């Protein structure tokens, strides 16, 4: 299939970059990249549409702010769609080369007879937490949820799906799910409308600053991680025609993900630039919590296990018609070769 036909071009791109690097070592003053941008050694414009401006997508901001896109010959243009549907539609409509959102949009497109591919992980764990006014931890005592009211996003969103699955798997009783729009979770608990709320950062750290307690982390459940929570997605046809730009983009994300763990303070500083309206203490707490949860991928290659964990929940909430199937399988939806080539290209330079 198309993603396998790109392998020869990717290897050729790496070889070309290696030759450029040797030339630079011989005396050129021009900077070189591992992944490569345009085929002529110049830059390639790559448009990335993110679902939201979100701390979940910190690798994107680190790659831009700390110069990794530039290093790879990529002139990145970032736009915000306002939701996963809008971001993926930007790719389908040709106004973006890549999008960042829940990767489930790719198999959904394939089920409808379209195309799509996942090329890199952006958030590799279900970094969803439970907040409550009661400080008693739930991590090893989920029965404390029996008879409680729990805030989740409306069906079929991820927090609803995770909580529904938890109730079924652990046999919880009389748990009432309170549906509120994303971003209103804290108010529902603070007002007494609910006992607990499922949410993501930065709401979690904001809640802590307001006196609420983090009592459960889904990412600490070994049956849930790794989890393809947010991914970089695109079209195989574009990647086949633009292998150098595709490789440079994925390589920049790999460098950014590595940098987040190598220098968390610099990652926090980047996050503060991109979220100037948030309290810096909240930004720092949120980023460090997601680093501790291994939410940001250390390796951008999306694994079979991470894919399985996402698609099993997608099937539960009927976001896909079947799993596994030809349209939803790991092999037909995840391009591992770009991430592998990025590692090889980085090793070639470093």
C-alpha positions as CSV (number, residue, x, y, z in Angstrom):
1,X,0.0,0.0,0.0
2,X,1.0,3.7,-0.3
3,X,2.8,4.0,3.1
4,X,5.1,1.1,2.1
5,X,5.9,2.6,-1.3
6,X,7.3,5.7,0.4
7,X,10.1,3.7,2.0
8,X,12.4,3.9,-1.0
9,X,11.9,7.7,-1.2
10,X,12.5,8.1,2.5
11,X,15.7,6.1,2.4
12,X,16.8,8.3,-0.6
13,X,15.9,11.4,1.4
14,X,18.1,10.2,4.3
15,X,20.9,9.4,1.9
16,X,20.7,12.8,0.4
17,X,20.8,14.5,3.8
18,X,23.8,12.4,4.8
19,X,25.6,13.6,1.7
20,X,24.7,17.2,2.6
21,X,26.0,16.6,6.1
22,X,29.3,15.3,4.8
23,X,29.6,18.4,2.6
24,X,29.0,20.6,5.5
25,X,31.6,18.8,7.5
26,X,34.0,19.5,4.6
27,X,33.7,23.2,5.1
28,X,30.2,24.5,4.2
29,X,28.8,27.1,6.5
30,X,25.2,26.1,5.7
31,X,23.2,24.5,8.5
32,X,22.1,20.9,7.8
33,X,19.1,18.9,9.0
34,X,18.6,15.3,9.8
35,X,15.2,14.8,8.1
36,X,15.5,17.4,5.3
37,X,13.0,19.9,3.9
38,X,12.8,20.6,0.2
39,X,14.6,18.3,-2.2
40,X,16.8,21.1,-3.3
41,X,18.1,21.7,0.2
42,X,15.8,24.7,0.8
43,X,12.8,24.9,3.0
44,X,9.4,23.4,2.7
45,X,6.2,25.0,3.9
46,X,4.1,22.6,6.0
47,X,0.7,23.6,7.3
48,X,-0.4,21.9,10.6
49,X,-4.0,22.3,11.8
50,X,-4.4,21.6,15.6
51,X,-7.8,20.8,17.0
52,X,-7.3,23.2,19.9
53,X,-4.5,25.3,21.4
54,X,-3.8,22.7,24.1
55,X,-1.0,21.8,26.5
56,X,-1.6,18.2,25.2
57,X,0.1,19.4,22.0
58,X,3.3,20.8,23.6
59,X,5.6,18.9,21.2
60,X,4.2,21.1,18.4
61,X,5.1,24.3,20.2
62,X,8.5,23.1,21.3
63,X,9.3,22.1,17.8
64,X,8.4,25.6,16.6
65,X,9.8,27.6,19.5
66,X,13.0,25.7,20.0
67,X,13.9,25.7,16.3
68,X,13.4,22.0,15.4
69,X,11.2,22.7,12.4
70,X,13.7,25.2,11.1
71,X,16.5,22.8,11.7
72,X,14.8,20.3,9.5
73,X,14.1,22.7,6.7
74,X,10.4,23.1,7.5
75,X,8.7,26.5,7.5
76,X,5.7,25.5,9.7
77,X,2.4,27.3,9.6
78,X,0.1,26.5,12.5
79,X,-3.7,27.0,12.5
80,X,-6.4,26.0,15.0
81,X,-9.5,24.2,13.7
82,X,-11.6,24.4,16.9
83,X,-12.1,20.6,17.1
84,X,-10.9,17.3,15.7
85,X,-13.5,17.2,12.9
86,X,-12.5,20.6,11.7
87,X,-8.7,19.9,11.9
88,X,-9.0,16.6,10.0
89,X,-11.3,18.3,7.5
90,X,-8.5,20.8,6.8
91,X,-6.3,18.0,5.7
92,X,-9.0,16.4,3.5
93,X,-9.8,19.8,2.0
94,X,-6.2,20.7,1.2
95,X,-5.7,23.6,3.6
96,X,-3.3,21.7,5.8
97,X,-0.8,19.0,5.2
98,X,-1.1,17.5,8.7
99,X,-3.6,17.8,11.6
100,X,-3.4,17.0,15.3
101,X,-6.3,15.5,17.1
102,X,-7.6,12.1,18.1
103,X,-6.2,9.7,15.5
104,X,-9.6,7.9,15.2
105,X,-10.5,10.2,12.4
106,X,-8.1,8.2,10.1
107,X,-9.8,4.8,10.4
108,X,-13.2,6.5,10.3
109,X,-12.2,8.0,7.0
110,X,-11.0,4.6,5.7
111,X,-14.3,3.0,6.8
112,X,-16.0,5.6,4.6
113,X,-13.8,4.7,1.6
114,X,-11.3,7.6,2.1
115,X,-7.6,7.7,3.0
116,X,-5.5,8.8,5.9
117,X,-2.5,7.8,7.9
118,X,-1.1,8.4,11.4
119,X,2.6,9.4,11.3
120,X,3.6,10.4,14.8
121,X,2.3,10.4,18.4
122,X,1.7,13.7,20.1
123,X,0.1,12.5,23.3
124,X,0.9,8.9,24.1
125,X,-1.1,8.3,27.3
126,X,-4.7,8.9,28.4
127,X,-3.7,12.0,30.4
128,X,-7.2,12.2,31.9
129,X,-7.5,12.7,35.7
130,X,-10.3,12.6,38.3
131,X,-10.7,15.6,40.5
132,X,-12.8,15.7,43.7
133,X,-13.5,17.7,46.8
134,X,-12.9,14.6,48.8
135,X,-9.1,14.0,49.1
136,X,-9.4,10.2,49.5
137,X,-7.5,8.6,46.6
138,X,-9.4,6.4,44.2
139,X,-6.4,4.8,42.5
140,X,-6.6,1.6,44.5
141,X,-10.2,1.9,45.8
142,X,-12.6,2.6,42.9
143,X,-15.5,1.4,45.0
144,X,-15.5,4.9,46.5
145,X,-17.2,6.0,43.3
146,X,-20.3,3.9,44.0
147,X,-23.3,6.1,44.5
148,X,-21.4,9.2,43.3
149,X,-22.1,11.8,40.6
150,X,-19.2,12.1,38.2
151,X,-18.8,14.9,35.6
152,X,-17.8,13.8,32.1
153,X,-18.0,15.3,28.6
154,X,-21.0,14.4,26.5
155,X,-21.2,11.1,24.8
156,X,-19.1,9.9,22.9
157,X,-16.2,12.0,24.1
158,X,-13.1,10.4,25.6
159,X,-13.9,11.2,29.3
160,X,-17.4,9.7,28.9
161,X,-15.9,6.6,27.2
162,X,-13.2,6.1,29.9
163,X,-15.7,6.5,32.7
164,X,-18.2,4.2,31.1
165,X,-15.6,1.5,30.5
166,X,-14.4,1.9,34.1
167,X,-17.9,1.4,35.5
168,X,-18.3,-1.8,33.3
169,X,-14.9,-3.3,34.0
170,X,-15.0,-2.7,37.8
171,X,-18.7,-3.4,38.4
172,X,-19.3,0.0,39.9
173,X,-22.9,0.7,41.1
174,X,-25.2,3.7,41.1
175,X,-22.7,6.0,39.5
176,X,-24.5,8.9,37.9
177,X,-22.7,10.5,34.9
178,X,-23.3,14.3,34.7
179,X,-22.6,15.6,31.2
180,X,-21.2,19.1,30.9
181,X,-19.4,20.9,28.0
182,X,-15.6,20.6,28.0
183,X,-14.1,23.4,30.1
184,X,-17.0,23.5,32.7
185,X,-15.9,20.5,34.7
186,X,-14.5,22.4,37.7
187,X,-17.6,24.6,38.2
188,X,-19.8,21.5,38.3
189,X,-17.8,20.1,41.2
190,X,-17.3,23.4,43.0
191,X,-21.1,24.1,42.9
192,X,-22.0,20.7,44.3
193,X,-23.6,19.5,41.1
194,X,-21.2,16.5,41.1
195,X,-18.8,14.8,43.5
196,X,-16.0,14.2,41.0
197,X,-15.0,15.3,37.5
198,X,-12.9,13.8,34.7
199,X,-10.7,16.4,33.0
200,X,-7.4,17.1,31.3
201,X,-4.8,19.8,31.8
202,X,-4.8,22.7,32.4
203,X,-8.1,22.3,34.2
204,X,-6.6,19.7,36.6
205,X,-3.9,22.1,37.8
206,X,-6.4,25.0,37.9
207,X,-8.7,22.8,40.1
208,X,-5.9,22.0,42.5
209,X,-5.1,25.7,42.9
210,X,-8.8,26.2,43.8
211,X,-8.7,23.5,46.5
212,X,-9.8,20.4,44.6
213,X,-7.9,17.1,44.8
214,X,-6.5,14.9,42.1
215,X,-7.6,11.4,43.2
216,X,-7.1,9.2,40.1
217,X,-4.9,9.1,37.0
218,X,-6.0,7.0,34.0
219,X,-2.4,7.0,32.7
220,X,-1.3,5.1,35.8
221,X,-3.6,2.2,34.9
222,X,-1.2,-0.2,33.0
223,X,-4.1,-1.5,31.0
224,X,-4.6,2.0,29.5
225,X,-1.1,3.0,28.6
226,X,0.4,3.5,26.1
227,X,-2.6,5.1,24.4
228,X,-2.8,7.0,21.1
229,X,-4.5,10.0,22.6
230,X,-3.5,12.6,20.1
231,X,-1.5,12.1,16.9
232,X,-0.1,13.8,13.8
233,X,-2.2,12.7,10.8
234,X,-2.1,13.3,7.1
235,X,-2.7,11.8,3.7
236,X,-0.5,9.0,2.2
237,X,-0.8,10.6,-1.2
238,X,0.8,13.8,0.0
239,X,3.5,12.0,1.9
240,X,4.4,9.9,-1.2
241,X,4.8,13.1,-3.2
242,X,6.7,15.0,-0.5
243,X,8.9,12.5,1.4
244,X,11.5,15.0,2.4
245,X,9.1,17.4,3.9
246,X,7.2,14.6,5.6
247,X,10.4,13.1,7.1
248,X,11.6,16.6,8.2
249,X,8.3,17.2,10.0
250,X,8.3,13.9,11.8
251,X,12.0,14.3,12.7
252,X,11.2,17.8,14.2
253,X,8.5,16.2,16.4
254,X,10.9,13.5,17.5
255,X,13.5,16.1,18.4
256,X,10.9,18.1,20.3
257,X,9.7,15.1,22.3
258,X,13.2,14.2,23.2
259,X,13.9,17.8,24.3
260,X,10.8,17.9,26.6
261,X,12.3,15.1,28.7
262,X,15.9,16.3,28.4
263,X,15.1,19.8,29.6
264,X,11.7,20.1,31.3
265,X,12.4,23.7,32.3
266,X,12.8,24.8,28.7
267,X,9.6,22.9,27.9
268,X,7.8,24.8,30.6
269,X,9.2,28.1,29.3
270,X,7.9,27.3,25.8
271,X,4.5,26.4,27.3
272,X,4.3,29.8,29.1
273,X,4.9,31.6,25.8
274,X,2.0,29.8,24.1
275,X,-0.4,30.2,27.1
276,X,0.3,33.7,28.3
277,X,-3.2,34.0,29.9
278,X,-2.6,31.1,32.3
279,X,-0.9,31.5,35.7
280,X,2.7,30.4,35.1
281,X,2.5,28.2,38.2
282,X,-0.5,26.4,36.6
283,X,1.4,25.9,33.4
284,X,4.4,24.5,35.1
285,X,2.3,22.1,37.2
286,X,0.4,21.0,34.1
287,X,3.4,20.3,32.0
288,X,5.3,18.5,34.8
289,X,2.2,16.3,35.5
290,X,2.0,15.3,31.9
291,X,5.8,14.6,31.8
292,X,5.5,12.4,34.9
293,X,2.5,10.6,33.3
294,X,4.6,10.0,30.1
295,X,1.9,11.7,28.2
296,X,4.4,13.3,25.7
297,X,5.9,10.5,23.7
298,X,9.6,9.7,24.2
299,X,9.4,8.0,20.9
300,X,6.9,9.4,18.3
301,X,6.4,6.0,16.7
302,X,2.8,4.9,17.5
303,X,2.9,1.3,18.7
304,X,0.4,-1.5,18.2
305,X,-0.5,-1.4,21.9
306,X,-1.2,2.3,21.8
307,X,-3.4,1.9,18.8
308,X,-5.3,-1.1,20.3
309,X,-6.0,0.9,23.5
310,X,-7.5,3.8,21.5
311,X,-9.5,1.7,19.0
312,X,-11.0,-0.6,21.6
313,X,-12.6,2.4,23.2
314,X,-13.5,3.9,19.8
315,X,-15.4,0.7,19.2
316,X,-17.1,0.9,22.6
317,X,-18.5,4.4,21.8
318,X,-19.3,3.4,18.2
319,X,-16.7,5.9,16.7
320,X,-15.7,3.0,14.4
321,X,-17.9,0.2,13.0
322,X,-15.5,-2.6,13.7
323,X,-12.1,-3.4,15.2
324,X,-10.0,-4.9,14.0
325,X,-10.8,-4.7,10.3
326,X,-9.0,-3.8,7.1
327,X,-10.2,-0.2,7.5
328,X,-9.2,0.1,11.2
329,X,-6.1,-2.1,11.5
330,X,-2.8,-0.8,12.9
331,X,-1.0,-2.0,9.7
332,X,-3.3,0.0,7.4
333,X,-3.5,3.2,9.5
334,X,-0.1,3.8,11.1
335,X,3.0,4.7,9.1
336,X,5.9,3.4,11.3
337,X,8.4,4.0,8.5
338,X,8.5,7.8,8.9
339,X,9.3,7.6,12.6
340,X,11.9,4.9,12.0
341,X,13.4,7.0,9.3
342,X,13.5,10.0,11.6
343,X,15.5,8.0,14.2
344,X,17.9,6.9,11.5
345,X,18.3,10.4,10.2
346,X,18.9,11.8,13.6
347,X,21.5,9.1,14.3
348,X,23.1,9.9,10.9
349,X,23.7,13.5,12.0
350,X,24.3,13.1,15.7
